[in-house]
Amino acid sequence: MDQRISNALMSRFSRDMAELYTDLLGLGEAVESGALFVASQRLVEAAVACREADPVTDEHALSLALQTAEIFATTVLIRLSQLDDRGLIPRPGRRRRLYGLSLSMLRAIRRAAAPVPAPPPAATPAAPASPAATPAAPGTATVASAGGAPAGTAIRSSGKRE
């Protein structure tokens, strides 16, 4: 499964956010518009960095880009919530779409951040038997440690070490 963030999602997100900035500027909300613009642009930049980073050679860069993208996705959601609370996103359909796109970006980032399951280990040959696993001679018992004797020492029923 491809765990990368799609171009289509980023394009729709950017387009809908640009429409919102324009509307906010028209309402005289330059500060809110600017804050949302910066957060959403940084989110798209971080998402692009996630897509371009090679998980094998750029593991640190990928991890940093994923963390940055998660932070900005959360920031965008908080900003949208603040705008919504103030009634600056009046149409319910648009509100759903903006929240939906922001959440989709966050989900895509989290999917990209999920560790890829490692392939199952190759079958390993059986390990050589330890002295404790080999049967002792009749009349003896193998112990892990008997009175200072090294592990695996056989002790006769008479108490003598072998």
ZISULSUL-V945059 format. One record per backbone hydrogen bond with DSSP energy under -1.0 kcal/mol. CO is the residue of the C=O (numbers start at 1). NH is the residue of the N-H. Records with the same first field share a line. If there is no record, write none. Layout:
BEGIN
CO = NH ; NH
END
This chain:
BEGIN
6 = 10
7 = 11
8 = 12
9 = 13
10 = 14
11 = 15
12 = 16
13 = 17
14 = 18
15 = 19
16 = 20
17 = 21
18 = 22
19 = 23
20 = 24
21 = 25
22 = 26
23 = 27
24 = 29
25 = 28
29 = 33
30 = 34
31 = 35
32 = 36
33 = 37
34 = 38
35 = 39
36 = 40
37 = 41
38 = 42
39 = 43
40 = 44
41 = 45
42 = 46
43 = 47
44 = 48
45 = 49
46 = 50
47 = 51
48 = 52
49 = 53
54 = 58
58 = 62
59 = 63
60 = 64
61 = 65
62 = 66
63 = 67
64 = 68
65 = 69
66 = 70
67 = 71
68 = 72
69 = 73
70 = 74
71 = 75
72 = 76
73 = 77
74 = 78
75 = 79
76 = 80
77 = 81
78 = 82
79 = 83
80 = 84
81 = 85
82 = 86
83 = 88
84 = 87
91 = 95
92 = 96
93 = 97
94 = 98
95 = 99
96 = 100
97 = 101
98 = 102
99 = 103
100 = 104
101 = 105
102 = 106
103 = 107
104 = 108
105 = 109
106 = 110
107 = 111
108 = 112
109 = 113
110 = 114
130 = 133
137 = 140
139 = 157
141 = 155
143 = 152
146 = 149
150 = 153
153 = 143
154 = 162
155 = 141
156 = 159
160 = 156
END
